[in-house]
Amino acid sequence: MPITHEIFVDLPGRSYNVSVGVDILTDLGRIVASTTGSAGRVVVITDSNVGAIYADTVRGRLSDASGLCDVIEFPAGEEYKNLATYGDVMDRILALETPIDRRSVVVALGGGVVGDLGGFVAATALRGLPFINVPTTLLADVDAAVGGKTGLNAQAGKNLIGAFHQPSAVIIDAAVLETLPADELGNGLAECVKHGVIRDWALLDFIEDNAAKITSCQADTLAELIGRNVAIKAAVVSADERESGERAHLNFGHTIGHAIETAAGYGLLSHGQAVALGMVAAFHIAESRSLIDSSVVERVRKILAELSLPVQFDDLPNSPSDVRDPKCLRRVMSHDKKALGGVVRFVLPTAPGSVAIFDDVTDDQIEAAVAVLG
Ligand SMILES: NC(=O)c1ccc[n+]([C@@H]2O[C@H](COP(=O)([O-])OP(=O)(O)OC[C@H]3O[C@@H](n4cnc5c(N)ncnc54)[C@H](O)[C@@H]3O)[C@@H](O)[C@H]2O)c1
């Protein structure tokens, strides 16, 4: 099966291609060799879930093409995206029987946790090795794998340790999403809806027309969905690599979404569920400020519901009372690392497919929007 989409991420001196297709992992060795320019030594970093399903295939393909391929696996889960795992993975790489050198290539095979940790290992091993990202969750495909942010969680908070390290290539095989648990698919779908809202209203038409094929993991449809979303993320990142301007638009839905996730406590709801609710709340704030009309809000609520994402608190299997308390959510928001001097910055829709940043959203508007969630 051919590559169906090639997206160029245009960054001065660090440009790269994102290749999207179905069953393209079978061609991984050739793609990696052609990207790195030589049949060099490859170290694959993966987690225990992804490794159990895909490590043998990937090792085989890479060994055929480059000769020497080691696989380093760490336990799956966000709780392992930390300094201890980083230290362990780094020590194991540096102790490999055939030592790595500056031409060795790190391949991160997994979801956003593996991409972030593997990318940070690549950024720091021998002061920086080439890095190829092979994402295996929809969230990593459409969001985490493109943009060059790598890193770890610290005791003080998520993603506080890290570096920008752009990959040399990103290779996305939509067929691997077949083994992804349904909740994990929802995390990526929330980001896809976000991309439609901020840049490409026609993407929402595509999602609405293909909701059944998407939720049942039809690979060709997912490849098309991923290609369109990567193009949006790549355009935003190319315009603003270090998040000083328009990259902030990618935070749409995340201001209230992060607060909901934090107030709920770890593991009670997924990131995608929180972002879906955050987007609905942001739409209600925009409506209350007469930026958009109610038909647009209803359309987005309908699309989220078709993707089995929540649009009100009652759609969640369990939501603790703190999450429903607007004052508690407002407090959490002003402690967010993205709040500047306690001012909570909102990205709000201003027209279909377009958003702007607002620093003057009032507590009353936030509380009214949270109240609409139920
Ligand atoms: N760097 C960035 O720009 C960026 C952007 C967004 C999110 N992130 C980070 O990404 C992480 C979340 O990523 P995620 O949602 O991919 O989570 P994840 O990496 O934890 O993957 C979710 C689960 O799915 C499993 N899995 C992955 N692919 C699979 C497959 N094909 N089949 C079966 N199981 C599979 C994993 O083992 C894990 O248990 C967070 O740490 C977040 O901070 C980074």
Ligand as a Chemical Component Dictionary entry (heavy atoms), coordinates in Angstrom:
data_LIG
# 
_chem_comp.id                   LIG 
_chem_comp.type                 NON-POLYMER 
_chem_comp.pdbx_formal_charge   0 
_chem_comp.three_letter_code    LIG 
# 
loop_
_chem_comp_atom.comp_id 
_chem_comp_atom.atom_id 
_chem_comp_atom.alt_atom_id 
_chem_comp_atom.type_symbol 
_chem_comp_atom.charge 
_chem_comp_atom.model_Cartn_x 
_chem_comp_atom.model_Cartn_y 
_chem_comp_atom.model_Cartn_z 
_chem_comp_atom.pdbx_ordinal 
LIG N1  N1  N 0  4.984  16.680 22.220 1  
LIG C1  C1  C 0  3.813  17.215 22.008 2  
LIG O1  O1  O 0  3.661  18.195 21.271 3  
LIG C2  C2  C 0  2.604  16.587 22.651 4  
LIG C3  C3  C 0  1.308  16.964 22.256 5  
LIG C4  C4  C 0  0.224  16.334 22.839 6  
LIG C5  C5  C 0  0.423  15.359 23.804 7  
LIG N2  N2  N 1  1.688  15.019 24.189 8  
LIG C6  C6  C 0  1.921  13.999 25.197 9  
LIG O2  O2  O 0  1.448  12.769 24.683 10 
LIG C7  C7  C 0  1.110  11.910 25.772 11 
LIG C8  C8  C 0  -0.197 11.232 25.488 12 
LIG O3  O3  O 0  -0.044 10.482 24.312 13 
LIG P1  P1  P 0  -1.017 9.282  23.956 14 
LIG O4  O4  O 0  -2.409 9.723  24.137 15 
LIG O5  O5  O -1 -0.585 8.755  22.652 16 
LIG O6  O6  O 0  -0.760 8.248  25.148 17 
LIG P2  P2  P 0  0.212  6.997  25.327 18 
LIG O7  O7  O 0  1.480  7.183  24.635 19 
LIG O8  O8  O 0  0.242  6.726  26.793 20 
LIG O9  O9  O 0  -0.596 5.819  24.613 21 
LIG C9  C9  C 0  -1.833 5.445  25.132 22 
LIG C10 C10 C 0  -1.908 3.947  25.405 23 
LIG O10 O10 O 0  -2.083 3.252  24.179 24 
LIG C11 C11 C 0  -1.090 2.234  24.041 25 
LIG N3  N3  N 0  -0.853 2.137  22.601 26 
LIG C12 C12 C 0  -0.226 3.039  21.814 27 
LIG N4  N4  N 0  -0.345 2.682  20.540 28 
LIG C13 C13 C 0  -1.041 1.520  20.497 29 
LIG C14 C14 C 0  -1.502 0.678  19.444 30 
LIG N5  N5  N 0  -1.338 0.998  18.159 31 
LIG N6  N6  N 0  -2.167 -0.448 19.792 32 
LIG C15 C15 C 0  -2.400 -0.737 21.095 33 
LIG N7  N7  N 0  -2.037 0.032  22.125 34 
LIG C16 C16 C 0  -1.360 1.158  21.829 35 
LIG C17 C17 C 0  0.070  2.723  24.861 36 
LIG O11 O11 O 0  0.893  1.671  25.263 37 
LIG C18 C18 C 0  -0.664 3.368  26.048 38 
LIG O12 O12 O 0  -1.068 2.369  26.955 39 
LIG C19 C19 C 0  1.106  12.782 27.020 40 
LIG O13 O13 O 0  2.239  12.494 27.777 41 
LIG C20 C20 C 0  1.157  14.189 26.473 42 
LIG O14 O14 O 0  1.811  15.083 27.354 43 
LIG C21 C21 C 0  2.777  15.613 23.621 44 
# 
loop_
_chem_comp_bond.comp_id 
_chem_comp_bond.atom_id_1 
_chem_comp_bond.atom_id_2 
_chem_comp_bond.value_order 
_chem_comp_bond.pdbx_ordinal 
LIG N1  C1  SING 1  
LIG C1  O1  DOUB 2  
LIG C1  C2  SING 3  
LIG C2  C3  SING 4  
LIG C2  C21 DOUB 5  
LIG C3  C4  DOUB 6  
LIG C4  C5  SING 7  
LIG C5  N2  DOUB 8  
LIG N2  C6  SING 9  
LIG N2  C21 SING 10 
LIG C6  O2  SING 11 
LIG C6  C20 SING 12 
LIG O2  C7  SING 13 
LIG C7  C8  SING 14 
LIG C7  C19 SING 15 
LIG C8  O3  SING 16 
LIG O3  P1  SING 17 
LIG P1  O4  DOUB 18 
LIG P1  O5  SING 19 
LIG P1  O6  SING 20 
LIG O6  P2  SING 21 
LIG P2  O7  DOUB 22 
LIG P2  O8  SING 23 
LIG P2  O9  SING 24 
LIG O9  C9  SING 25 
LIG C9  C10 SING 26 
LIG C10 O10 SING 27 
LIG C10 C18 SING 28 
LIG O10 C11 SING 29 
LIG C11 N3  SING 30 
LIG C11 C17 SING 31 
LIG N3  C12 SING 32 
LIG N3  C16 SING 33 
LIG C12 N4  DOUB 34 
LIG N4  C13 SING 35 
LIG C13 C14 SING 36 
LIG C13 C16 DOUB 37 
LIG C14 N5  SING 38 
LIG C14 N6  DOUB 39 
LIG N6  C15 SING 40 
LIG C15 N7  DOUB 41 
LIG N7  C16 SING 42 
LIG C17 O11 SING 43 
LIG C17 C18 SING 44 
LIG C18 O12 SING 45 
LIG C19 O13 SING 46 
LIG C19 C20 SING 47 
LIG C20 O14 SING 48 
# 
